[in-house]
């Protein structure tokens, strides 16, 4: 599929649920939000059918998101069904990691290729302040289980916020240079600019840490070498600008820098990548290749656009695959040239959904 701006659209993010067991300060209020009813959410059979149609049109990569996708019951059955679709080359998952440890091996066996895990801090007390839940150890266990299961590359998604976790840039970057635990590889780290969506709409300006600032911090402490590959991810599928980081100081493993990591790099262990996702200060819209399917069955061609096309209604009205393909093609044709997110109080105008409902 190609849109009217000549971009190839081959990646679909699928939100399985609007439910989440964390309450991150930039995403949800402490009390949560009104949730969709069971009948309002796509069934697994409906998701599978839409993914098959999308793959028949040229989609080769699907990422399962939420809310928290592992909070939805029997997610393994969906992963197993999607993993059997001919032409689907890459099936991945974005999770907060709290529910991952007991599922990692079974997800791998069901057909999942790799995971991204959200982790904004290496400090348990700070984790609880950011997420409003005391589940740091569960996330660490999930990361370890993902590595042990071979769900690699394992990437940590870090939303940086000024005065909250921006003092941990180097500590987080060190995770790309040493084993996460004995016998396991390092993890890839992606620093993400705070976007003015949901709970962060009014505060993003004061809290945002631009990607240039992250580069400066890392460059002062070592050498940043641009690389093309995104830690083993399919080429062209990610928005990150990727680097290898080589620190200048040979002895920079403070005991409290990363309490879950094992220590110094092992001989011959290749370093992982650092990715910068700078959606606000360095638009990557010109290479955007994705659509988003919300948990309630709307196809959204842009994270920051209110435009949606209702596929659930079409499905439940008896639409054939040709009609579903037509609606997907319509979403592709209507995909805007670029987002219009800006930092400021009015940045979220027109956006009807929170991040927890559009799959990130």
C-alpha positions as CSV (number, residue, x, y, z in Angstrom):
1,X,0.0,0.0,0.0
2,X,1.2,3.5,-0.8
3,X,-0.4,6.7,0.4
4,X,-0.9,9.9,-1.6
5,X,2.5,11.2,-0.3
6,X,4.3,8.1,-1.8
7,X,5.0,6.4,1.5
8,X,4.8,2.6,1.7
9,X,2.4,1.5,4.5
10,X,3.3,-1.9,5.7
11,X,3.0,-1.8,9.5
12,X,-0.1,-2.1,11.7
13,X,-0.3,-1.4,15.4
14,X,-3.2,-3.2,17.0
15,X,-4.6,-2.2,20.4
16,X,-6.1,-5.1,22.2
17,X,-7.6,-3.3,25.2
18,X,-7.9,0.1,26.8
19,X,-7.2,-1.4,30.2
20,X,-3.9,-0.9,32.0
21,X,-2.7,-1.9,35.4
22,X,-0.4,1.1,35.7
23,X,-1.3,4.8,36.0
24,X,1.7,6.5,34.4
25,X,1.5,10.2,35.1
26,X,1.8,11.2,31.4
27,X,-0.8,8.8,30.2
28,X,-3.7,8.2,32.7
29,X,-5.1,10.0,35.8
30,X,-4.7,8.1,39.1
31,X,-8.3,7.1,39.2
32,X,-8.2,5.8,35.6
33,X,-10.8,6.5,32.9
34,X,-14.1,5.1,31.9
35,X,-13.5,1.8,30.1
36,X,-15.1,0.4,27.0
37,X,-17.6,-2.4,27.5
38,X,-16.9,-5.9,26.4
39,X,-19.2,-5.6,23.3
40,X,-17.4,-2.4,22.2
41,X,-14.0,-4.2,21.9
42,X,-13.1,-6.2,18.9
43,X,-13.1,-10.0,19.4
44,X,-9.9,-11.9,18.6
45,X,-11.7,-13.4,15.6
46,X,-12.4,-9.9,14.3
47,X,-8.8,-8.8,14.9
48,X,-7.5,-11.8,13.1
49,X,-9.7,-11.2,10.1
50,X,-8.7,-7.5,9.8
51,X,-5.0,-8.5,10.1
52,X,-5.4,-11.1,7.4
53,X,-7.0,-8.5,5.1
54,X,-4.2,-6.0,5.9
55,X,-1.5,-8.5,5.2
56,X,-3.2,-9.4,1.9
57,X,-2.8,-5.7,1.1
58,X,0.9,-5.5,1.9
59,X,1.2,-5.2,5.7
60,X,4.2,-7.3,6.8
61,X,4.6,-6.2,10.4
62,X,2.0,-6.1,13.3
63,X,2.6,-4.9,16.8
64,X,0.2,-5.7,19.6
65,X,-0.4,-2.8,22.1
66,X,-2.9,-1.6,24.6
67,X,-3.5,-0.2,27.2
68,X,-1.6,-3.2,28.5
69,X,-2.1,-6.0,25.9
70,X,-1.2,-8.8,28.4
71,X,-4.1,-7.6,30.6
72,X,-6.5,-9.1,28.1
73,X,-7.5,-12.7,28.8
74,X,-6.1,-15.5,26.6
75,X,-3.8,-13.3,24.6
76,X,-1.8,-16.4,23.7
77,X,-4.6,-17.6,21.4
78,X,-4.5,-14.4,19.4
79,X,-0.7,-14.5,19.1
80,X,-0.9,-18.1,17.9
81,X,-3.6,-17.3,15.3
82,X,-1.7,-14.2,14.0
83,X,1.5,-16.1,13.9
84,X,0.1,-18.5,11.4
85,X,-0.9,-15.8,8.8
86,X,1.1,-16.3,5.6
87,X,2.9,-13.1,4.7
88,X,3.1,-11.7,8.2
89,X,6.9,-11.4,8.7
90,X,7.1,-9.7,12.1
91,X,4.8,-10.0,15.1
92,X,5.9,-7.9,18.1
93,X,4.4,-6.6,21.4
94,X,4.7,-3.4,23.4
95,X,4.1,-4.0,27.1
96,X,4.7,-2.5,30.5
97,X,6.3,-5.7,31.5
98,X,4.5,-6.3,34.7
99,X,2.6,-9.4,33.5
100,X,5.3,-10.7,31.1
101,X,7.4,-13.0,33.2
102,X,5.0,-16.0,33.3
103,X,4.0,-15.6,29.7
104,X,7.3,-14.9,27.9
105,X,8.2,-18.5,26.9
106,X,4.6,-19.3,25.8
107,X,4.4,-16.1,23.8
108,X,7.6,-17.1,22.0
109,X,6.3,-20.6,21.3
110,X,3.0,-19.1,20.0
111,X,4.8,-17.0,17.4
112,X,5.8,-13.7,19.0
113,X,9.1,-12.4,17.7
114,X,10.2,-9.6,20.0
115,X,9.0,-7.1,22.7
116,X,9.3,-3.5,23.7
117,X,9.0,-2.9,27.4
118,X,8.2,0.5,28.9
119,X,10.5,1.4,31.7
120,X,11.2,5.1,32.5
121,X,13.5,4.7,35.5
122,X,15.9,2.2,37.1
123,X,14.9,3.4,40.6
124,X,12.0,1.5,42.3
125,X,10.8,4.4,44.4
126,X,10.8,6.7,41.3
127,X,9.1,4.0,39.3
128,X,6.3,4.0,41.8
129,X,5.9,7.8,41.6
130,X,5.8,7.7,37.8
131,X,3.5,4.7,37.4
132,X,1.6,5.1,40.7
133,X,2.1,1.3,41.3
134,X,4.8,-0.6,43.2
135,X,5.6,-3.1,40.4
136,X,9.2,-2.4,39.6
137,X,10.4,-5.9,40.4
138,X,7.7,-7.4,38.2
139,X,9.0,-5.4,35.2
140,X,12.6,-6.4,35.9
141,X,11.4,-10.1,36.0
142,X,9.6,-9.5,32.7
143,X,12.7,-8.2,31.0
144,X,14.8,-11.1,32.2
145,X,12.1,-13.6,31.1
146,X,11.9,-12.0,27.6
147,X,15.7,-12.3,27.2
148,X,15.7,-15.9,28.4
149,X,12.9,-16.8,26.0
150,X,14.6,-15.2,23.0
151,X,12.1,-12.5,22.4
152,X,14.9,-10.4,21.0
153,X,15.8,-7.7,20.5
154,X,14.4,-6.6,23.8
155,X,13.9,-2.8,23.8
156,X,13.2,-0.5,26.7
157,X,11.0,2.4,25.9
158,X,12.0,5.4,28.1
159,X,9.8,8.6,28.1
160,X,12.1,11.3,29.4
161,X,10.7,14.0,31.6
162,X,12.7,17.0,32.8
163,X,13.2,17.0,36.6
164,X,11.7,13.5,36.9
165,X,14.0,11.0,35.2
166,X,16.3,13.0,32.9
167,X,19.2,12.5,35.3
168,X,19.2,8.8,34.4
169,X,20.1,9.1,30.8
170,X,23.6,7.7,31.3
171,X,22.5,4.9,33.7
172,X,19.9,3.8,31.2
173,X,22.4,4.0,28.3
174,X,24.7,1.7,30.2
175,X,22.2,-1.1,29.8
176,X,23.2,-1.3,26.2
177,X,26.8,-2.1,27.1
178,X,26.6,-4.9,29.6
179,X,24.6,-8.1,30.2
180,X,21.3,-7.6,31.8
181,X,21.9,-10.6,33.9
182,X,24.6,-13.4,33.8
183,X,24.4,-15.2,30.6
184,X,22.0,-12.8,29.0
185,X,22.6,-10.1,26.4
186,X,22.2,-6.4,26.9
187,X,18.9,-4.5,26.1
188,X,18.3,-1.8,23.5
189,X,17.2,1.5,24.9
190,X,15.0,4.0,23.2
191,X,14.6,7.5,24.5
192,X,11.2,9.0,23.6
193,X,10.3,12.7,23.6
194,X,7.2,13.4,25.7
195,X,4.3,14.1,23.4
196,X,1.4,16.5,24.2
197,X,-1.3,13.7,24.3
198,X,-3.6,12.7,27.1
199,X,-2.4,13.6,30.6
200,X,0.7,15.3,29.2
201,X,-1.1,17.8,27.0
202,X,-0.7,20.8,29.2
203,X,2.6,19.9,30.8
204,X,4.7,18.6,27.9
205,X,6.4,22.0,27.3
206,X,7.8,22.2,30.8
207,X,8.7,18.5,31.0
208,X,10.0,17.7,27.5
209,X,13.7,16.7,27.0
210,X,14.5,17.2,23.3
211,X,16.5,14.6,21.5
212,X,19.4,17.0,20.9
213,X,19.8,17.3,24.6
214,X,20.0,13.5,25.0
215,X,22.6,13.3,22.2
216,X,24.7,16.0,24.0
217,X,24.6,14.1,27.3
218,X,25.7,10.9,25.7
219,X,28.3,12.5,23.5
220,X,29.9,14.2,26.5
221,X,30.4,10.8,28.1
222,X,31.3,8.8,25.0
223,X,31.1,8.4,21.3
224,X,27.8,8.1,19.5
225,X,28.1,6.1,16.2
226,X,25.0,6.2,13.9
227,X,23.8,2.8,12.8
228,X,21.2,1.8,10.3
229,X,19.8,-1.3,12.0
230,X,17.3,-0.9,14.8
231,X,18.7,-3.7,17.0
232,X,17.6,-6.5,14.7
233,X,14.2,-5.0,13.8
234,X,13.0,-5.1,10.2
235,X,14.6,-2.3,8.2
236,X,12.5,0.7,7.8
237,X,9.9,-0.2,10.3
238,X,10.9,2.0,13.2
239,X,11.0,5.8,13.8
240,X,14.1,5.7,15.9
241,X,17.5,7.3,15.0
242,X,19.8,4.6,16.1
243,X,23.3,4.7,17.6
244,X,26.0,2.6,19.2
245,X,27.4,4.3,22.3
246,X,31.0,3.8,23.3
247,X,31.7,5.5,26.7
248,X,35.1,7.1,27.2
249,X,35.4,6.3,30.9
250,X,36.4,2.6,31.3
251,X,35.1,2.3,34.9
252,X,31.6,3.7,34.8
253,X,29.7,0.9,36.5
254,X,28.5,2.4,39.7
255,X,27.0,-0.1,42.1
256,X,23.7,1.7,42.2
257,X,23.5,2.7,38.5
258,X,21.3,-0.2,37.5
259,X,20.4,-2.6,40.3
260,X,19.2,-5.3,37.9
261,X,22.3,-5.5,35.7
262,X,25.1,-8.0,36.2
263,X,28.2,-5.8,35.9
264,X,30.9,-5.3,33.4
265,X,30.6,-6.1,29.7
266,X,31.5,-9.7,28.7
267,X,34.2,-10.2,26.2
268,X,32.8,-10.5,22.7
269,X,29.3,-9.3,23.8
270,X,28.1,-6.9,21.1
271,X,26.6,-3.7,22.4
272,X,22.9,-2.9,21.9
273,X,21.6,0.2,20.2
274,X,20.4,3.5,21.6
275,X,17.4,4.9,19.7
276,X,16.1,8.4,19.8
277,X,12.4,9.0,18.9
278,X,12.0,12.7,18.5
279,X,8.4,13.0,17.4
280,X,8.2,16.7,18.3
281,X,11.5,18.3,17.6
282,X,12.5,16.2,14.6
283,X,9.5,15.0,12.7
284,X,9.8,11.6,11.1
285,X,6.4,11.8,9.3
286,X,8.1,11.6,5.9
287,X,9.0,8.0,6.6
288,X,5.9,6.9,8.6
289,X,4.7,3.5,7.4
290,X,2.0,2.7,9.9
291,X,-1.7,2.5,10.6
292,X,-3.3,2.0,14.0
293,X,-6.3,-0.2,14.9
294,X,-7.9,0.8,18.1
295,X,-9.3,-1.7,20.6
296,X,-12.9,-0.7,19.6
297,X,-12.2,-1.2,15.9
298,X,-11.4,2.2,14.5
299,X,-8.6,2.5,12.0
300,X,-6.5,5.6,12.6
301,X,-3.9,6.7,10.0
302,X,-2.0,9.1,12.4
303,X,-1.4,9.1,16.1
304,X,-2.1,12.8,16.4
305,X,-5.1,13.0,14.0
306,X,-8.8,12.7,15.1
307,X,-9.6,11.0,11.8
308,X,-10.9,7.4,12.2
309,X,-12.7,4.9,10.1
310,X,-15.1,2.5,11.8
311,X,-14.2,-1.1,10.9
312,X,-16.1,-2.6,13.8
313,X,-19.3,-1.4,12.4
314,X,-18.5,-2.7,9.0
315,X,-17.5,-6.1,10.4
316,X,-20.7,-6.4,12.4
317,X,-22.8,-5.3,9.5
318,X,-21.7,-8.2,7.4
319,X,-19.0,-6.5,5.3
320,X,-16.9,-8.8,3.1
321,X,-13.2,-8.8,2.9
322,X,-13.3,-6.6,-0.2
323,X,-15.2,-3.9,1.7
324,X,-12.8,-4.1,4.6
325,X,-9.9,-3.8,2.2
326,X,-11.6,-0.7,0.6
327,X,-11.9,0.9,4.1
328,X,-8.3,0.2,4.9
329,X,-7.3,1.6,1.5
330,X,-9.4,4.7,2.3
331,X,-7.5,5.2,5.6
332,X,-4.2,4.9,3.7
333,X,-5.3,7.5,1.2
334,X,-6.4,9.9,4.0
335,X,-3.2,9.6,5.9
336,X,-1.9,13.2,6.5
337,X,1.5,14.3,5.4
338,X,2.5,15.1,8.9
339,X,1.2,15.4,12.4
340,X,0.5,18.8,13.9
341,X,1.5,18.2,17.5
342,X,3.1,21.2,19.1
343,X,4.1,22.0,22.6
344,X,1.5,24.2,24.3
345,X,-1.8,24.2,26.0
346,X,-3.8,23.8,22.7
347,X,-1.6,21.0,21.4
348,X,-4.1,18.3,22.0
349,X,-7.1,19.9,20.2
350,X,-9.1,17.6,18.1
351,X,-7.6,14.5,19.7
352,X,-10.5,12.6,21.2
353,X,-8.6,9.6,22.6
354,X,-6.0,9.1,25.2
355,X,-2.8,7.2,24.5
356,X,-4.2,4.2,26.3
357,X,-6.9,3.9,23.6
358,X,-4.9,4.4,20.5
359,X,-2.0,2.0,21.1
360,X,0.9,4.4,21.4
